[in-house]
Each structure stands twice: as C-alpha cells, then as structure tokens.
C-alpha cells in the first residue's frame, strides 16, 4: 500500500471508521434542498468490451482485467451533448411531476459541450422549452454534477421565488477519444443523467457539500487543443490535440489518495455512521479502480453502487447515473442516507451525504 493510500485509510478509520461524535457534525440552518426527481438517458448504440479490445489492439481479457467495463453507449452521429441532456431532463421532470415551465434554473455539467459558445445549458433550455429558467454550464470535469448541485443548493436557498432547478451531467466522449490511446479509449462512454433539485422537508436533502480543487495537477487529465492557449488548426487535428489525454498512473494515485479522505470528511461533517448509509454513489472512473479505492475505506461492502461495468466512465453524468441506479436497486425510501463522492480532472473533488426525499412518481427506472 502506498503512503498516500495508507494515510487515507488511517484518516478514514479516525473519522469515518468508528462512530462519529456529534461535535463534528455541521448542520445547515434554514431551507433544506434535496432531489425530487431523477432521470437518465443512454444512446441506443452499444460498444462491447470485444469491440473495445479490437479498437485498442489488446486482448479482450486485458480490457476486462484492467477496466471491468463490459459495455459502453455511443451517441448517434446526429446526437450532441445537449440532446442527451434534454432527454435526461425530460425524464427527471416526469419523475418529479413537473413541467419545463416550472424550472427556474438549468445547470449543465459537461466536459464535452456542443460548442464553445453558447452554453450547452442554453441549448437544453431551448430544446425542452424552459422559458422561465436561467441556464448556464458548470465546468468541473467528472466532479461537475456535484459542483453544480452546490450552485443549485445556494441558488434556491437565496432566491425564494425559484422553486425548482435541474442539474444534469452529460457527455459525448466518443467525439473526443483517440482510438489508439489505451489509457482513455477503453474507458469513456456517452450518456446523461439529470436531477430535479427543490426545497424539501426538514431533515431531508443535501448536507453541506464539501468541494475542493488543485489546479497544479491539471495536466493529469485534459483536452489540450481547441482553447485559447492552443487554438484549433490543421496541426492540432493531425496531432489529436482535441482528444482526452490522461496520465493513468497519476490519476490512479490521486483516486486512492482522495477517496478515503472524502468519505471520512463527509461522515464527520454530518455525524453519520457508516452503518446508517443505504448506499454509496461515486464517480465511476472504471469498476476495477473504484472497487479498489472503496476497499481502502472499510465501508460496508454491499453499499457501493457500480454502474461503470455497463456504461463506462460517463464523466459528469457518472455520479447522478449511479444515484439513479441506487434509487432503483437499493429501493431508496424517504429518509435513507446516501454518501456521494466525486473526483475528476482539474483536479476537482467533493463529497456530501444526501438524505433521500423520494420522487413524485415513485417508479424510477
């Protein structure tokens, strides 16, 4: 075990591995903000692990042993990030029993926007007809949904006239992958997941959402071409600068380092014992890495929700997609506690505990 992993596990055992004193708990006063609807969208085209093995030029068993990803979804040629986001939002609104006109805020977390300008959120607003909503993007890579949830939490708390927001993570990574790069081409998938965020009963909703960033390690995972530093040109296209670049080893070390710390901090800040958790949902870099990082926390083994084996790494959509899976597979009921852990490029990270509020239709799928 590396020093970072050993230190993280020790911190977890100090804060989160044992009952936490209520002296550590921090409770937000006033309005409670939680999730009242949730929905997902995956494009119909599927890429299997056998397809991936052919693409990256490695044996099928190599793909399964290194990643644990058996299938991923790939957007159709005429689908963009906003199209999938709009589908997920429509599903989430149906789950909440709301119409698009009732939204006051649309937040889209993505690393793969439709275009540099306008925001993908504005595209989504137009697609769903949410004429009363303010719309904007949040860029925090794979942590983006949780960063956006924090914005929605603060927005609703400080704007009593806004009743509902939607927070969606959506990615079209298939347009940003180098098929010859084994470090990335075997991991990322396309899809979207959305949540309706509203005021909820006291004792429900989000606990304090704890976020962090470290820009000094921004080159661990990035798309170098197409911005103001390296504008698009024939050379950047030829050099595949518009595709995801990742230092796989550095990314793994970061996950092992940060995961137990995020778990420990969230449990300590909320006074939550691990046994109180109904589910643990996290960003899904790949199932192999996620399960190894989780094993370093001593959390109950049956609480982790894994979806990456079927959809790959959905970036900002991964965590809310896993939450939808938790609602279905764990049969969440109001009052259940869900630990959320996010981490991604930037570097960015965050965690919180969500007390489930339930949805209007009570029939998630």
N, C-alpha and C positions, 0 to 999 in steps of 0.2 A: 504494500500500500504506500502511495506517495505521501510526502509530508503534508501536502495540501489536503489530501483525502483524509488522512489521519486526524488532522486538526479540525476539519469539518465534522467528522464523526464525533470527536470529543465535544465540540460545541453543541452538537445535537443532543448528546447524552446529558450535557449540563443543563440545557434549556428545555429541549423537547422530548428527551427520552424518559423523563421522570415527571410526576405530577408537577405542574407549574403553579407557583404561588400567585394568588390574585393580585399581589403587589406589582407584578409585572404587567398586568392587563391594562390596556388603554381602550377606553370606550368613547366613541364619538357621541357627543351630545346632540340632541335635536333630531332632525329629519333622518329617517332610515331609507337608504336607497338600495334596491335589490333588483333581481331579474324576474320579470313577469312573463316572458315569452322567449322561445329559443327555436331556431331552425337552421338547417344545413342544406347545402347543395353540392353535389358531386357530378361532374360531367359524365356522360354515359360511356365514353371510350375508356378502356382499361388497358394498362400496360402490366403484364405479369413479370414475375422475377425471371422467368425464362427469356422474355423479351429484353429485360434489362441486362441479363448476362450476355446476350448477343451484342447489344449496343456497346457495352464497355469492354467486350473481348475477354471475359473471365468466365470460369465455370459457374454453373447455376448454384452449386453448393457454396461457392465463395460469397455470392450475393446474400444468401440466407444466413450464413455464419457471421458475416461482417455487419449486416444491417438488420436482419429479421423482417425485412419488407417483402411481402409476398405479392402485393399488387399496388398500383397507383392509378389515379384517374388523370386523363389528359384532355384538356379543353379542345373543342372543335375549332376548326380554322377560323370560324366567324364569331367565336366567343372571346370576350375580353374580361378583365378582372371585374369591371362594373356589372357585366351581365350576370356573372355568377353571384356577385354580392347582392344584386337586386332579387335574384331567385331566393337566396337565403333570407333576406329581409322579409320578403313576402310570406315565407313560411313562418318566420318568427312572429310577424304581425297576426297571422291566423292563430298561432298558438296563444297569443295574448288576448285575442278577441278584439283587436283594434284595426283601424284603417290607417292608410298612409297619411291622410289629412290630420290625424291626431298627433303626429310626431312633431316635436319642436326642435329636435337636434338629430343629425345623422353624422356619425363618426366612422370613417373607414380606415382601418389599419391595413397597410399593404407595403410590400417592398417592390411590387410589380404593377405600378399604376398603368392605367390606359395610355397615358401620355404625361409629359412633364407638367402641362397646364391645359385645361383646368384640373382641379382636384377630381379624383375618382369619386369622392362623395357627392360632388355636384352632378356627375353623370348618373349616379344611383338615384339621387333626388328626382332627376328628370324622368328616369325610367319608371319609378314607382308612383310618380305624381304626388310627392310630398311637398306641396307648395308652401306650407307654413313652417318648414324646417330650415334651420341654419345647417349648412353642410360643410364639412372640412375633413381633410385627411390627417392621420397621425402616423408619423414615421418613427418606429422604434423596432423595426425588423420583427423577429419572432416573438418579442415581448409586446408587440404593438397593441394587441387586443386589451391587455391588462392596463397599459398606459392610457388607452382610450377610455376604458371603464373608469379610471380615476378622474379623467376630464368630465365624463358624464355625471359621475357622483357629485363633483363640485358644482357643475353647471346646474343640476336640478336642485341642489341644496341652496344655491344663491339666487335662483330665478323661479320664484313660486308660480309664475304664470306658465311655465313649461311643465307639462305633466308627464311626457314620455320622450325618451331618447332611444335611438337604436345604435348599437355598437357592433360592427361587423369586421371580421378578418377575412380577407380574400386574396388569393394569389394565383397567378398564371405562370408558374415557374418553368413550364415546358418551353416557353419562349426565351428563357434566359439560362439555358444549360448547354454546356459543351459536352456532346455525347461521348467524347473521348476522355473526359476527366472522371476517373473512377471516384474521386473524393466527393463529387457533387452529383454526377449524372445518375447514380443509383439511389439517391435519397429523396429528392423533392417531387411533390405531386401538386396537382391543381385542385382547387375547390374553395368553398367559402362556408363560414358559419356565422350566424348573427344572433344577437340577444337584444330583447327589449328591456330597457332599464327604466324603472319607475319608482315612485315612493311606495314603500311597503310598511307593514305593521311593525311597531317597535319590537326589537329583539330579533328581527329578520334582516336580511340584506348583507351588504358588504361591511366587514370590519375595516379598520384602517388599511388602505392599500399601500404597501411599502415598496418603493421603487428605487432603482439605482442605475448608474451609468459609469463607464470607464472608457473615455474616448482615446486614451493612449493605446488601447488594444483594438482599434477599429479595423485594422488590416487582417484580423483573424478570419473574417468573412465579409466579403464586399463585392460589389459590381463596379469595377473601376471606370469603365467607359460610359460616355453619354451625358456627363455632367459638365459643369463649368470648368473643372480642372482638366479633364480630358474629353473635349467635345467630340461628337461623332464625326468620323471621317472614314475614308476607304481603308486607311491603315488600321483603325480601331476595329472595324468589322473583320478585316483579314486576321487580326491577332486575337479575335474573340474576346475583346475587352468588355463587351456588353453581356457577358455571361458571369454566373456566380463563381467567384474564386474563394477557396477556403483552405486554411491551414488545419487539416483534420486533427493532427496531434494536439495543437494548441487549443482547438475547440473542445476536445475531449477533456483535457486537463481543466479547462475553465468550468465545464459542467460538473466534474467531480468535486471541484473546489466550492462552487457556489450552491449546489443543490442542497446539501445538508444545512448550510447556513441559512438559506431562505426558509426551509422548513422550521428550523429552530426559532428563528425570529418571528415568524407568523404565529407559531403556537404560543411563544412567550408573550407577544404583544396582546394576544387575545385571551390569555389564560385558558387555552384549550389543551386538554389531554389527548394524546394520540388515539386512545380508545373511543373518544367521543366522535371521531370522524366517520362519516358514512362513505366518503370517497376521497381520493386524492387525484386531482387532474393537473396535468402539467403539459408544458410544451413537449412535442414528440419529435426529437431530432432523429432518432431511429429506435426501435424497440430494444435492441441489444444495449445501447448506451443508456437509455432511460432506465431499464431494469437494473443495470449495474449501479447507476447513481442512486437509485431508490434503495438498493440493498445496504448502502452506507448509512442509512438513517435510522434503522431499527423500527420504522413504522410497521404497522400490521401488514403482512404481505398480501392480504386479499383486498386491500383498499385501493391499490393503484389501478387506474383505468388506462388501458393501452389500446390505441386505435391505429398507430403508425404501421402495424403489420398489414393493414388493409388499404391505407390511403397514403402512406409515406409521410414526409415532412410537409405539412401544409403552411408552414411559416406562421403568419399572424392568425391564420384560421385554425391552427392545430389545437390550441387550448380550448376555445369555445366548441370545437368539434368534439373534443374529449368530454367536455361538460355535458353536451347533448347525449353522448353515449352513457355517461354516468346517470343522467336522469332516466334513461331507458333501462339500462342493465342493473343498476342499483335500486331502481324504483324509488327515487327520491320522493320524500313527502315533506310538507312544510315543517320547518324546524331542524331538518337534517343539516349537518355541518360538512362543508366541502372545502378542503385545503387546495389552494391554487398556487402553482409555481410556474413562473415564466423566466425565460432567459434567451438571449439571442445576440445578433451582431450589434456592434456599436462601441463597446459591449453594453448590453442593457439587461436588466433583470428586475424581478419583482415577485411579491407573494402577498397573499391575504387569506382570510377564512370567510367564506360565503355561507350564510345561513339561508337555506333554500326557502323560497316563498311559494313555490308552485306556480302553475300556469292556468290560464282560463279554460283551456280545453282538456287538460289532464290526460292527454293522449299523444305523447311525443313519439316520434318515430325517426 
